[in-house]
Amino acid sequence: MNKGAGVRPGAHGSPAPFDVEAVRRDFPVLHQQVHGHPLVYLDNAATTQKPRQVLEAIDQYYRTTNSNIHRGVHHLSQKATDAYEGARGRIAKFLGITSSAEAIFVRGATEGINLVASSYGRHHVGPGDEVIISAMEHHSNIVPWQMLCSERKASLRVVPMSDEGEADLDAYEELLSARTKIVAFSHVSNALGTINDVKRIVGAAHDHGIPVLLDGAQAAPHLPLDLEALGCDFYVISGHKLYGPTGIGLLYGREELLEAMPPYQGGGDMIKSVTFDVTTYNDLPHKFEAGTPDIAGVIGLGAAVDYLQGIGMEAIGAHEAKLLSYGTRALQQEPRVRLIGTAPNKAGVLSFLVEGVHPHDIGTILDRQGIAIRAGHHCAQPVMDRLGIPATARASLALYNTTAELDALLQGIRKVKEVFGT
């Protein structure tokens, strides 16, 4: 396993304190200038940058191993298969999944949710039934359920959210009923950073015999995960938000549920045998992985979780918590700046508004200072509607960010106010 450069062995082999400058040296893209300024990358909720260990793993695969998997008896095919399945095992362990059969590779969290909505939902949701989501969901955890409910003549029920960005879990528990067929909730809000009480969400649903899908795209980069201890029935992540490549993600599902679900797509590798009369489907996890997969993406994601484990998610979480606290205080103390999303339990998201300035203008002026943030509704338009705002400017944090970069953000915001005379 590649050790993260942010960790140096101590006298007794224990990790040394988190060294953000050592971590930053692993990320080539960070060492450049934008518009004559050092790049300050604060758009990590959209996608994270990639360490050299991930880049090298992908490059090595294509240079030395490139071959299709599972089907070949020749050396390269067997080597590629071993790398692919080895990565599956390491990623599953990183997420607290004991059986690799429960770890399904998909294109990202979005495809994972669509898979469950299609394969599980269509066979369990019918007229008059209900699907429960929350008011803070990303569009990828809204639209698939809307489509399912429309097709199956079911109802989509929405858990309300407070002005601070917290889900009303008392109201959630009142919504649960015999009509509820599945609950789909974000673990961490991409627009607000709220960390939801997923243990309570799962426990309340299970008291009624209702399965729960958790969208972990924003949780996996920040929080140590043990999905089996968490007890959810489905969980999705996106590799590109976890310092891995784009176009790869993972769906965790409880084996008994996955076994009973029909395939999501048909094609090669998801079958045992095919005739014109009948097809016999492959065992898990391959039943849900039709066609040639993103082999390099899986290998890159495996390298990414190796990197994170080498540093330690607890150390990463502690570093990011300090950044979040520092940035929160700075924004709250800055005149004519309003922080959006003030739940007491948050991950590394700082969404904000500057009085009299549209977020798109904030983002444009910050970009001229070399500062990359996101401006818009963040694929969470219902969140903006609930809060009565069109959009926010969002700075989102990662393990390689520093307090100096947050100081640069603050100076950039002051430049915004200067330009707009506020």
For each residue, the residues with C-beta under 8 A, 3 or more apart:
1: 90 306 309 310
2: 53 303 306 307 310
3: 7 310
4: 7 23 26 51 53 307 308 309 310 311
5: 19 22 23 25 26 51
6: 18 19 20 22 23 26 311 315 399
7: 3 4 15 16 18 19 310 311 312 315
8: 15 16 19 22
9: 13 14 15 16
10: 13 14 15 16
11: 14
12:
13: 9 10
14: 9 10 11
15: 7 8 9 10 311 312 315
16: 7 8 9 10 19
17: 315
18: 6 7 23 311 315 316 318 319
19: 5 6 7 8 16 22 23
20: 6 23 24 319 399 400 401 402
21: 24 25
22: 5 6 8 19 25 26
23: 4 5 6 18 19 20 26 27 311 399 400
24: 20 21 27 30 31 400 402
25: 5 21 22
26: 4 5 6 22 23 51 52 53 307 400
27: 23 24 30 31 49 50 51 52 400
28: 31 52 55
29: 32 39 41 49 50
30: 24 27 39 41 49 400
31: 24 27 28 39
32: 29 38 39
33: 36 37 38 39 370
34: 37 38 39 367 370 372
35: 367 368 369 370
36: 33 370
37: 33 34 40 369 370 371
38: 32 33 34 370
39: 29 30 31 32 33 34 370 372
40: 37 369 370 371 372 405 408 409
41: 29 30 44 49 372 398 400 401
42: 371 372 373 395 396 397 401 405 409
43: 46 47 372 373 374 394 395 396
44: 41 47 48 49 221 241 348 396 397 398 401
45: 190 218 241 348 349 374 378 394 396
46: 43 374 396
47: 43 44 240 241 246
48: 44 221 240 241 242 243 398
49: 27 29 30 41 44 243 398 400
50: 27 29 54 55 243 244 245 300 304
51: 4 5 26 27 54 55 243 304 307
52: 26 27 28 55 56
53: 2 4 26 56 57 303 304 306 307
54: 50 51 57 58 243 244 245 300 303 304 307
55: 28 50 51 52 58 59
56: 52 53 59 60 303
57: 53 54 60 61 299 300 302 303
58: 54 55 61 62 245 296 297 299 300 303
59: 55 56 62 63
60: 56 57 63 64 65
61: 57 58 64 65 66 80 83 295 296 299
62: 58 59 65 66 296
63: 59 60 66
64: 60 61
65: 60 61 62 76 79 80 83
66: 61 62 63 76 80
67: 72 74 76 77 79 80
68: 71 72 77 80 292 295
69: 72 77 80 81 84 85 292 293 295
70: 77 81 269 286
71: 68 77 268 269
72: 67 68 69 76 77 78 81
73: 77 78
74: 67 77 78
75: 78 79
76: 65 66 67 72 79 80
77: 67 68 69 70 71 72 73 74 80 81
78: 72 73 74 75 81 82
79: 65 67 75 76 82 83
80: 61 65 66 67 68 69 76 77 83 84 295
81: 69 70 72 77 78 84 85
82: 78 79 85 86
83: 61 65 79 80 86 87 295 299 302
84: 69 80 81 87 88 293 295 298 299
85: 69 81 82 88 89 100
86: 82 83 89 90 302
87: 83 84 90 91 298 299 301 302 303
88: 84 85 91 92 100 103 105 285 298 302
89: 85 86 92 93 100
90: 1 86 87 93 94 302 305 306
91: 87 88 94 95 103 250 298 301 302 305
92: 88 89 95 97 98 99 100 102 103
93: 89 90 96 97
94: 90 91 225 305 308 309
95: 91 92 103 220 225 226 227 235 237 250 252
96: 93 225 226 227 228 229 230
97: 92 93 100 102 103 227 228 252
98: 92 102 228
99: 92 102 103 255
100: 85 88 89 92 97 103 285
101: 255 258 283 284 285
102: 92 97 98 99 252 253 254 255 258 284 285
103: 88 91 92 95 97 99 100 250 251 252 285
104: 112 115 250 251 252 253 258 284 285 288 289
105: 88 248 249 250 285 289 293 294 298
106: 111 112 115 236 248 249 250 251 288
107: 110 111 247 248 249 294
108: 111 112 217 238 239 240 246 247 248 249
109: 112 113 140 215 216 217 236 237 238 249
110: 107 113 114 140 238 249
111: 106 107 108 114 115 249 251
112: 104 106 108 109 115 116 234 236 237 249 250 251
113: 109 110 116 117 140 141 144 184 213 215 236
114: 110 111 117 118 144 264
115: 104 106 111 112 118 119 251 264 288
116: 112 113 119 120 121 182 213 234 236 251 253
117: 113 114 120 121 122 144 145 147 148
118: 114 115 121 122 144 148 264
119: 115 116 122 123 261 262 263 264 288
120: 116 117 123 124 182 211 234 257 261
121: 116 117 118 124 125 131 145 148 152 181 182
122: 117 118 119 125 148 151 152
123: 119 120 261 262
124: 120 121 129 181 182
125: 121 122 129 131 148 149 152 154 181 182
126: 129 152 153 154
127: 152 153 154
128: 153 154 155 179
129: 124 125 126 152 154 155 179 180 181
130: 154 155 156 157 175 177 179 180 181
131: 121 125 145 148 149 154 155 156 157 180 181 182 183 184
132: 157 158 159 172 175 176 180 182 183 184
133: 137 141 142 145 156 157 158 159 183 184 185
134: 137 158 159 161 167 172 185 186 196
135: 158 159 160 161 167 382 383 386
136: 161 165 167 186 189 191 192 194 380 382 383
137: 133 134 141 142 184 185 186 215 380 382
138: 141 142 186 190 191 215 217 378 379 380
139: 142 143 379 380 381
140: 109 110 113 143 144 215 379
141: 113 133 137 138 144 145 184 185 186 215
142: 133 137 138 139 145 146 382
143: 139 140 146 147
144: 113 114 117 118 140 141 147 148
145: 117 121 131 133 141 142 148 149 156 184
146: 142 143 149 150 156
147: 117 143 144 150 151
148: 117 118 121 122 125 131 144 145 151 152 154
149: 125 131 145 146 152 153 154 155 156
150: 146 147 153
151: 122 147 148
152: 121 122 125 126 127 129 148 149
153: 126 127 128 149 150
154: 125 126 127 128 129 130 131 148 149 181
155: 128 129 130 131 149 179
156: 130 131 133 145 146 149
157: 130 131 132 133 175 180
158: 132 133 134 135 382
159: 132 133 134 135 167 168 169 171 172 175 185
160: 135 167 168 171
161: 134 135 136 165 166 167 168 383 386
162: 165 166 167 168
163: 387
164: 341 342 343
165: 136 161 162 189 192 193 194 340 341 342 343 383
166: 161 162 194 343
167: 134 135 136 159 160 161 162 172 185 194 196
168: 159 160 161 162 171 172
169: 159 172 173 197 200 201 204
170: 173 174
171: 159 160 168 174 175
172: 132 134 159 167 168 169 175 176 201 204
173: 169 170 176 204
174: 170 171
175: 130 132 157 159 171 172 180
176: 132 172 173 180 183 204 205 207 208 210
177: 130 180 208
178: 208
179: 128 129 130 155
180: 129 130 131 132 157 175 176 177 183 205 208 210
181: 121 124 125 129 130 131 154 210
182: 116 120 121 124 125 131 132 210 211 212 213
183: 131 132 133 176 180 201 205 210 211 212 213
184: 113 131 132 133 137 141 145 212 213 214 215
185: 133 134 137 141 159 167 196 198 201 212 213 214 215
186: 134 136 137 138 141 189 190 196 214 215 218
187: 195 196 198 214 215 216 218 219 223 235
188: 193 194 195 196 216 218 219 222 223 347
189: 136 165 186 192 193 194 196 218 341 349 380 383
190: 45 138 186 217 218 349 378 379 380
191: 136 138 341 349 351 377 378 380 383 384 392 394
192: 136 165 189 340 341 343 346 349 351 383
193: 165 188 189 218 324 341 343 346 347 348 349 350 351 396
194: 136 165 166 167 188 189 341 343 345 346
195: 187 188 219 223 343 345 346 347
196: 134 167 185 186 187 188 189 201
197: 169 200 201 345
198: 185 187 201 202 214 230 232
199: 202 203 230 231
200: 169 197 203 204
201: 169 172 183 185 196 197 198 204 205 212 214
202: 198 199 205 206 212 214 230 231 232
203: 199 200 206 207 231
204: 169 172 173 176 200 201 207 208
205: 176 180 183 201 202 208 210 211 212
206: 202 203 209 210 212 231
207: 176 203 204
208: 176 177 178 180 204 205
209: 206
210: 176 180 181 182 183 205 206
211: 120 182 183 205 233 234 257
212: 182 183 184 185 201 202 205 206 232 233 234
213: 113 116 182 183 184 185 232 233 234 235 236
214: 184 185 186 187 198 201 202 219 230 232 234 235 236
215: 109 113 137 138 140 141 184 185 186 187 218 236
216: 109 187 188 219 220 225 235 236 237
217: 108 109 138 190 220 236 237 238 241 249
218: 45 186 187 188 189 190 193 215 221 222 241 347 349
219: 187 188 195 214 216 222 223 225 347
220: 95 216 217 223 225 237 241 242
221: 44 48 218 241 242 243 398
222: 188 218 219 316 317 320 347 348
223: 187 188 195 219 220 313 317 347
224: 313 314 317
225: 94 95 96 216 219 220 230 313
226: 95 96 229 230
227: 95 96 97 230 232 235 252
228: 96 97 98 231
229: 96 226
230: 96 198 199 202 214 225 226 227 235
231: 199 202 203 206 228
232: 198 202 212 213 214 227 235 252
233: 211 212 213 253 254 257
234: 112 116 120 211 212 213 214 251 252 253 254 257
235: 95 187 213 214 216 227 230 232 251 252
236: 106 109 112 113 116 213 214 215 216 217 249 250 251 252
237: 95 109 112 216 217 220 241 242 249 250
238: 108 109 110 217 241 242 249
239: 108 242 244 245 246 247 248 249 250 297 300 301 304
240: 47 48 108 244 245 246 247 248
241: 44 45 47 48 217 218 220 221 237 238
242: 48 220 221 237 238 239 301 304 305 308
243: 48 49 50 51 54 221 304 307 308
244: 50 54 239 240 248 297 300 301 303 304 305
245: 50 54 58 239 240 248 294 296 297 300 301
246: 47 108 239 240 297
247: 107 108 239 240 294 297
248: 105 106 107 108 239 240 244 245 294 297 298 300 301
249: 105 106 107 108 109 110 111 112 217 236 237 238 239
250: 91 95 103 104 105 106 112 236 237 239 301
251: 103 104 106 111 112 115 116 234 235 236 288
252: 95 97 102 103 104 227 232 234 235 236
253: 102 104 116 233 234 257 258 261
254: 102 233 234 257 258
255: 99 101 102 258 259 284
256: 259 260
257: 120 211 233 234 253 254 260 261
258: 101 102 104 253 254 255 261 284 285 287 288
259: 255 256 284
260: 256 257
261: 119 120 123 253 257 258
262: 119 123
263: 119 266 270 281 287 288 290
264: 114 115 118 119 288 290
265: 270 288 290 291
266: 263 270 271 279 290
267: 270 290 291
268: 71 271 290 291 292
269: 70 71 282 286 289 290 291 292 293
270: 263 265 266 267 281 282 286 287 288 289 290
271: 266 268 274 279 280 281 282
272: 280 281 282 283
273: 279 280
274: 271 279 280
275: 278 279
276:
277:
278: 275
279: 266 271 273 274 275
280: 271 272 273 274
281: 263 270 271 272 287
282: 269 270 271 272 286 287
283: 101 272 286 287
284: 101 102 104 255 258 259 287 288
285: 88 100 101 102 103 104 105 258 288 289
286: 70 269 270 282 283 289
287: 258 263 270 281 282 283 284
288: 104 106 115 119 251 258 263 264 265 270 284 285
289: 104 105 269 270 285 286 293
290: 263 264 265 266 267 268 269 270
291: 265 267 268 269
292: 68 69 268 269 295
293: 69 84 105 269 289 297 298
294: 105 107 245 247 248 297 298
295: 61 68 69 80 83 84 292 298 299
296: 58 61 62 245 299 300
297: 58 239 244 245 246 247 248 293 294 300 301
298: 84 87 88 91 105 248 293 294 295 301 302
299: 57 58 61 83 84 87 295 296 302 303
300: 50 54 57 58 239 244 245 248 296 297 303 304
301: 87 91 239 242 244 245 248 250 297 298 304 305
302: 57 83 86 87 88 90 91 298 299 305 306
303: 2 53 54 56 57 58 87 244 299 300 306 307
304: 50 51 53 54 239 242 243 244 300 301 307 308
305: 90 91 94 242 244 301 302 308 309
306: 1 2 53 90 302 303 309 310
307: 2 4 26 51 53 54 243 303 304 310 311
308: 4 94 242 243 304 305 311 312 313 316
309: 1 4 94 305 306 312 313
310: 1 2 3 4 7 306 307
311: 4 6 7 15 18 23 307 308 315 316 399
312: 7 15 308 309 315 316
313: 223 224 225 308 309 316 317
314: 224 317 318
315: 6 7 15 17 18 311 312 318 319
316: 18 222 308 311 312 313 319 320 399
317: 222 223 224 313 314 320 321
318: 18 314 315 321 322
319: 18 20 315 316 322 323 399
320: 222 316 317 323 324 347 348 397 398 399 401
321: 317 318 324 325
322: 318 319 325 326 403
323: 319 320 326 327 348 397 401 402 403 406
324: 193 320 321 327 328 346 347 348 350 397
325: 321 322 328 329
326: 322 323 329 330 403 406
327: 323 324 330 331 350 395 397 406 409
328: 324 325 331 332 339 350
329: 325 326 332 333
330: 326 327 333 334 406 407 410
331: 327 328 334 337 339 350 352 410 413
332: 328 329 337 339
333: 329 330
334: 330 331 337 410 413 414
335:
336: 354 355 356 417 422
337: 331 332 334 352 353 354 355 413
338: 352 353 354 355
339: 328 331 332 342 350 351 352
340: 165 192 351 352 353 387 389 392
341: 164 165 189 191 192 193 194 346 349 351
342: 164 165 339
343: 164 165 166 192 193 194 195 346
344:
345: 194 195 197
346: 192 193 194 195 324 341 343 349
347: 188 193 195 218 219 222 223 320 324
348: 44 45 193 222 320 323 324 396 397 398
349: 45 189 190 191 192 193 218 341 346 394 395 396 397
350: 193 324 327 328 331 339 394 395 396 397
351: 191 192 193 339 340 341 378 392 393 394 395
352: 331 337 338 339 340 392 393 394 395 413
353: 337 338 340 357 359 389 392 393
354: 336 337 338 357 362 393 413 416 417 420 422
355: 336 337 338 422
356: 336 420 422
357: 353 354 361 362 416 417 420 422
358: 361 362 390 391
359: 353 362 363 375 376 390 391 392 393
360: 363 364 375 376 391
361: 357 358 364 365 416 420
362: 354 357 358 359 365 366 373 375 393 413 416
363: 359 360 366 367 373 374 375 393
364: 360 361 367 368 375
365: 361 362 368 369 412 415 416 419
366: 362 363 369 371 372 373 393 409 412 413 415 416
367: 34 35 363 364 370 371 372
368: 35 364 365
369: 35 37 40 365 366 408 411 412 415
370: 33 34 35 36 37 38 39 40 367 408
371: 37 40 42 366 367 408 409 412
372: 34 39 40 41 42 43 366 367
373: 42 43 362 363 366 393 394 395 396 409
374: 43 45 46 363 378 393 394 396
375: 359 360 362 363 364 391 392 393 394
376: 359 360 391 392
377: 191 380 381 383 384 390 391 392
378: 45 138 190 191 351 374 383 392 394
379: 138 139 140 190
380: 136 137 138 139 189 190 191 377 383 384
381: 139 377 384 385
382: 135 136 137 142 158 385 386
383: 135 136 161 165 189 191 192 377 378 380 386 387
384: 191 377 380 381 387 389 390 391 392
385: 381 382 388
386: 135 161 382 383
387: 163 340 383 384
388: 385
389: 340 353 384 392
390: 358 359 377 384
391: 358 359 360 375 376 377 384
392: 191 340 351 352 353 359 375 376 377 378 384 389
393: 351 352 353 354 359 362 363 366 373 374 375
394: 43 45 191 349 350 351 352 373 374 375 378
395: 42 43 327 349 350 351 352 373 406 409
396: 42 43 44 45 46 193 348 349 350 373 374
397: 42 44 320 323 324 327 348 349 350 401
398: 41 44 48 49 221 320 348 401
399: 6 20 23 311 316 319 320
400: 20 23 24 26 27 30 41 49
401: 20 41 42 44 320 323 397 398 405 406
402: 20 24 323 405 406
403: 322 323 326 406 407
404: 407 408
405: 40 42 401 402 408 409
406: 323 326 327 330 395 401 402 403 409 410
407: 330 403 404 410 411
408: 40 369 370 371 404 405 411 412
409: 40 42 327 366 371 373 395 405 406 412 413
410: 330 331 334 406 407 413 414
411: 369 407 408 414 415
412: 365 366 369 371 408 409 415 416
413: 331 334 337 352 354 362 366 409 410 416 417
414: 334 410 411 417 418
415: 365 366 369 411 412 418 419
416: 354 357 361 362 365 366 412 413 419 420
417: 336 354 357 413 414 420 421 422
418: 414 415 421
419: 365 415 416
420: 354 356 357 361 416 417
421: 417 418
422: 336 354 355 356 357 417
